Amino acid sequence: MSRRAVATVGLCGAAFAVLVACSDTPAPAPATKTVTVPPTSRASSSAPATSGGSSSFNAPGRVFDPRTMQADVRKILTETYQVNEVGDVLCPSNQKVQDGSTFTCTVQVGGEGKTVTITVTGEEGRYEVGAPG
């Protein structure tokens, strides 16, 4: 190639890099999905008993039901993240419904162990499910 052709290709490449860097397209959102699952009450000797099995969402000692969360995590991974071959999902028990808290669930994907980060996003039982890593 001639020097002129090399210079032209180089300038075109630099111009393309500048255009891409100046793009108005926002960065993609983090790979999370927010779901709402009603937490369950954890039996505790310090917590007052309630009638009918109901309690307010802000009551102390509220925890997520791990079985419900495991089913929801599996559904989000397969339907939202389009992950194939999702096997067992195991979420820890006694995870408090506390805004900002995080914990991980373990997931089998194609026979390989992965983790999924759960971030609680409110006192009402909302949480974000991160992509498996």
C-alpha positions in Angstrom: 0.0 0.0 0.0 1.1 3.5 -0.6 1.9 6.0 2.1 -1.2 8.0 1.1 -3.5 5.0 1.4 -2.1 4.1 4.8 -2.6 7.7 6.0 -6.2 7.7 4.7 -7.0 4.5 6.4 -5.4 5.7 9.6 -7.4 9.0 9.5 -10.6 7.2 8.8 -10.0 4.8 11.7 -9.3 7.8 14.1 -12.4 9.6 12.9 -14.5 6.4 13.5 -13.0 6.1 17.1 -13.9 9.7 17.8 -17.5 9.3 16.5 -18.0 6.2 18.7 -16.6 7.9 21.8 -18.9 10.9 21.2 -22.0 8.8 20.7 -25.2 10.0 22.4 -26.2 6.4 23.0 -26.4 5.8 26.8 -24.4 3.0 28.3 -26.5 -0.2 28.8 -28.2 -0.6 32.1 -26.7 -3.1 34.5 -28.0 -6.6 34.1 -30.5 -6.8 36.9 -34.2 -7.5 37.2 -36.4 -6.2 40.0 -39.2 -8.4 41.3 -41.5 -8.1 44.2 -42.0 -11.1 46.5 -43.8 -10.9 49.8 -41.5 -11.7 52.6 -42.5 -14.1 55.4 -42.4 -13.6 59.1 -39.7 -15.3 61.0 -40.8 -16.8 64.3 -38.8 -15.1 67.1 -39.3 -14.9 70.8 -38.7 -11.2 70.8 -41.3 -10.5 68.0 -44.9 -10.0 69.0 -47.4 -12.5 67.8 -49.9 -11.4 65.2 -53.3 -12.8 64.4 -54.1 -14.3 61.1 -50.5 -14.7 60.1 -50.2 -11.2 58.8 -47.8 -8.5 59.8 -46.7 -5.1 58.4 -43.9 -5.0 55.9 -41.8 -2.9 58.2 -42.1 -5.3 61.1 -38.7 -6.4 62.6 -37.7 -9.9 61.7 -39.1 -10.0 58.2 -37.2 -12.5 56.0 -37.5 -13.8 52.5 -38.9 -17.2 51.8 -36.0 -19.0 50.1 -38.2 -21.4 48.2 -40.2 -18.6 46.6 -37.0 -16.7 45.9 -35.4 -19.7 44.3 -38.4 -20.2 41.9 -38.3 -16.5 41.0 -34.6 -16.5 40.4 -34.9 -19.5 38.1 -37.8 -17.8 36.2 -35.8 -14.5 35.8 -32.7 -16.3 34.6 -34.6 -18.3 32.0 -37.1 -15.7 30.8 -35.4 -12.3 31.3 -31.7 -13.2 31.0 -32.4 -16.0 28.5 -30.1 -18.4 30.3 -30.3 -22.0 29.1 -29.9 -25.2 31.2 -30.7 -23.6 34.6 -30.5 -26.3 37.2 -30.7 -26.1 40.9 -31.0 -22.7 42.5 -30.1 -22.4 46.2 -30.8 -19.2 48.2 -29.9 -18.8 51.8 -32.6 -18.8 54.4 -33.2 -16.1 57.0 -32.3 -13.2 54.7 -33.8 -10.0 56.2 -36.0 -7.7 54.2 -33.7 -4.7 54.7 -33.2 -2.0 52.0 -29.6 -2.1 50.6 -28.7 -5.5 51.9 -27.1 -8.0 49.5 -26.5 -11.8 49.4 -25.9 -14.4 46.8 -27.8 -17.5 45.5 -25.9 -20.3 43.9 -27.2 -21.6 40.5 -26.3 -24.5 38.4 -26.0 -23.4 34.7 -25.1 -26.2 32.3 -23.8 -28.2 35.2 -21.4 -25.4 36.3 -21.8 -23.6 39.6 -22.5 -19.8 39.3 -23.6 -17.1 41.7 -26.3 -14.6 41.4 -26.3 -11.4 43.5 -29.5 -10.4 45.2 -29.9 -6.7 46.2 -32.8 -5.8 48.4 -34.3 -2.5 47.1 -36.9 -1.6 49.7 -38.6 -2.7 52.9 -41.6 -4.0 50.9 -39.9 -7.2 49.6 -38.4 -5.8 46.4 -35.1 -7.1 45.2 -32.9 -7.1 42.1 -31.5 -10.3 40.6 -28.1 -9.9 39.0 -26.9 -11.9 36.0 -25.1 -15.1 36.9 -21.3 -14.7 37.2 
